[in-house]
Amino acid sequence: MSPLDPSREEILRWGNDAVAWMADYLSTIREQPVYPQTTSQEIRARLDSALPEEGVPFENLLATFRDDIIPLSRQNGHPRMFGYVQAPGMAIAAFADLLASTLNANLTAWRSAPAPVEVERLTIDWIKQILGYPQTASGLFVSGGSMANFCALASARRAKVPNESRKIPRLYASEETHHSVFKAATLLGIGRENCRLIATDDDYRIRLNDLVSKIEEDLRDGYQPFFVAGNAGTVATGAIDSLAQLAEVATRFNLWFHIDACYGGFAALAPMARHLFRAFPEADSIALDPHKWLYLPADCGCILYRDPETARATFAHDAEYTRIMEQEPNESFAFWDYGPELSRRFRALKVWMLLKGVGLRAIRDAVEKDLACARHFEALVRQSNDFEMLAPVELSIFCFRYRPPGIRNDEEQLNAFNKRLLIELQRDGSSYLSNASLRGRFALRGCVLNYRTTPRDMEILIEDLRRLAIHLSDT
């Protein structure tokens, strides 16, 4: 039998072995070091670098994955993996990815994958319900937040900047906005120089008076303001801009109002945070990452358009090989009319299987627990005499630093000590944080985004940092 087409018995044996490893791994993930002590040279040395002419048994491949790749990887599902905005993944979604890859559907248009397309359209409808977004809106799954922001900006330019206009377009975003918005402006030919950075207040939210002032200044100078981005959870601190007031500014100046909710959007599930997202229906577009706070494995981003025709006017292009004969609206639907991609994998299956298999109540409870864990950590810091918060906790991101008694008021030394402390923490392997720069202050930065994390894990993080800080102070 051809190695390209294994027998049913082989597939069953491979599957049993892989699932057994998966079950062992997930059941012991709390016991693993979060981050390995390794080098590029060590990893390469443990991998056979020869280009293979003949294949090896699947058992050998699984053994290499288990014994070499896994121990030398960061364990993103660990309950004390607090770095970046990193979801742990879910077992049910891993199975969904396996099934999706087995079917190998290409979700270009309805005719290419009838049932998968309907699954995607259904799950997009569910996401709109979660957010309270208009049911007349539409959207699609993309690779991640960067592509979602790209789609929004492209649609905004098409909708708000007339083709015959000789004015230079200008977009507005706070200095805390994710860099993908500015990267998209560069890729779309708008130019980084036409991205107006708006100042933020003491809580890292966009200053509305500075925004209005810059828009009015650009109008006087002959520019074309067309787009403003609001943040529903900034990358550094998790701050949420005054979205309702941003919507009013956008309406006043006829701007496209986009919300980057890639990190924070699904916190709308949690009762304690729901009120922060009441302005979602006012947005012309929303960028989301189900592979963040729906706990899904990458990749799975999402873009929603309040008026789908604005996206269709941007992305629809005709070619003979994409011509659709079907006349019924639902069966003539094509995702390529609403985004830049033609080939698209079946990302929706893991969203559908998660929501159907786990249910919204369990996800809602997990998100609420994540928010509570971050607040518990903030309370621990505020009760201590050797740590201090550097930004308020709004969602589940917490920024803080250690303050050794001997260098309480020396910012340069505090920054240097906390950099060393972060490196030692990552090397230690018990907990993992990333960092942020907050107005010249080096911050230890964490994000709770894991259904496995408990309040006790927040206490262990404090204990890990104290233990390592004492060691650093003694050396």
Secondary structure, DSSP 8 states (H G I E B T S, - for coil): --TTS--HHHHHHHHHHHHHHHHHHHHTGGGS-SS----HHHHHHHS--S--SS---HHHHHHHIIIIITTTS--TTSTTB-SSS-----HHHHHHHHHHHHHT---SBGGG-HHHHHHHHHHHHHHHHHHT--TT-EEEEESSHHHHHHHHHHHHHHHHS-TT--S-EEEEEETTS-HHHHHHHHHTTS-GGGEEEE-B-TTS-B-HHHHHHHHHHHHHTT-EEEEEEEEBS-TTT--B--HHHHHHHHHHHT-EEEEE-TTTGGGGGSTTTGGGGTTGGG-SEEEE-HHHHT---S--EEEEESSHHHHHHHH----GGG-----STTTT-BGGGSSS-SS---THHHHHHHHHHH-HHHHHHHHHHHHHHHHHHHHHHHH-SSEEESS--SSSEEEEEE--GGGTT-HHHHHHHHHHHHHHHHHH-S-B-EEEEETTEEEEEEE---TT--HHHHHHHHHHHHHHHHHHHH-
